[in-house]
């Protein structure tokens, strides 16, 4: 029987797969995507900017899915998505593919 933690991990993996498939289908790189949102080049984007940025490029996730993924990516809970937190998406996606 799946516990709550297992369900959440599966949901996050599914969201990451949707995002990476979208990025790949448009021949984008994660670094370019992040830089598009990081206007001040601080290597960090606040959660609201990140949300609006993903919405603006048409990521096929609903509001709840975006919020879930963004909250998960903010690993240290500081309200910012750092570049290192964001690039974790690639690592997680690659590990799912093997």
N, C-alpha and C positions, 0 to 999 in steps of 0.2 A: 504494500500500500504506500502510495506517495504521500510524503508529509508536505507541510506548507513550504518549507525551505526548498524541497525538490521542485515543487510547482513553480516557485518564483525563479529558480535557476533556469528551468526549461523555458519559462516566459521570456526571460532576458536573452537566452540563446536564440529564441525565435525572432525577437526584435532585432538583435544584432545581424542575424541572417538576412532579414528584410532590408535593413539599412545597407549592408555590404552588397547585396545583390543589386540594389538601386545604384549605388556608387559605381560598381563594376559595369553596369549596363550603360552608363553614361561616360565611361572611360575617364572617371575622375580618380584622383588620388586622395587619400584621407588628409594628407598634409595640405593639399590645395583647398579642400573643403574647410578645414579648420582655419586656415589663413584667411579665407573669405569672411569668416565671422569675427576674427581677431583683428579688428580695425586698428587698435593701438599697438599691435605687434608685441603684446606683453606675454604671449604664450599661455594666456588664460582668458576665458570668456565666461561672463556670468551666466547663470542658468537661464535667465530670461532672454538674453541675447542669443544664446545657443538654441533655445526653443524657437525663437522668431527666425533665426537663420535656417534651421532645418525645415520649418514651415514654408519659408520663402522659396526654397528649391524644390519643394513638392515631394519630400520624403513620404512614402505611402504608409504613414502611421497616424492613427487618430490621436486626439489630445491626451487621452489617458496613457496610451502606449508611449508617446513622446515623454510625458512626465515621468513615467516609470523608468524609462531608459536613462533619462538625464539624472534623476535622483540616484540611480545605481552608479552612473559614471562619476558622480561627485563623491569619490571614494573617501576623501578626508572630511566631507561634510562642511566645507568652507563656503559653499554657495557659488563656487567657480568650477568650471571644467578646465583643468590644466591640460596642456598638450599631452603629457605623459598619461593622464587618465583617459584621454580620448583615444590615443593610439593603442590602448589595451583592446579596443574593439578588433583591431586587425589580428592581434595575438589570439584572442578568443575565437574569432572566426576561423583562422587557420587551424586551430586545434580541433575544431568541430569537423573540419574537412578530412581529417586523417583517421 
